Amino acid sequence: MSVSYSQVFADSSHSQIGTYFMNKQGIVVAVHVVLGGTKVQAEQAVDKVLESIVATLKTGEEVSIAGLGIFSVKQRAARQARNPRTGEMVQVAAMKVPKFRAAKALKDAVK
């Protein structure tokens, strides 16, 4: 069953001033329309995909989804920053941050 994005959201509350936006619930609806079953099952499937991505990133590994891109973790070094309210210099600790590199197919699709 092939369903387009606009067909899924044509009669829903997911439109804003003539444009569409996507959030987790929108993905759940799209999965539900394609796979059938209940919306609860569709939400569980989406949750599992997201949990798997997060769990893999926590281990420091990359997640590559063909046609979409690569999720990875980048180490950000400690640095000095300025508090914009007070102008005081503060030390920002080193941290790991998520990173996403879009695949060529995604870049071409949004041109």
Secondary structure, 3 states (H helix, E strand, C coil): CCCCHHHHHCCCCCEECCEECCCHHHHHHHHHHHHCCCHHHHHHHHHHHHHHHHHHHHCCCCEEECCCEEEEEEEECCEEEECCCCCCEEEECCEEEEEEEECHHHHHHCC
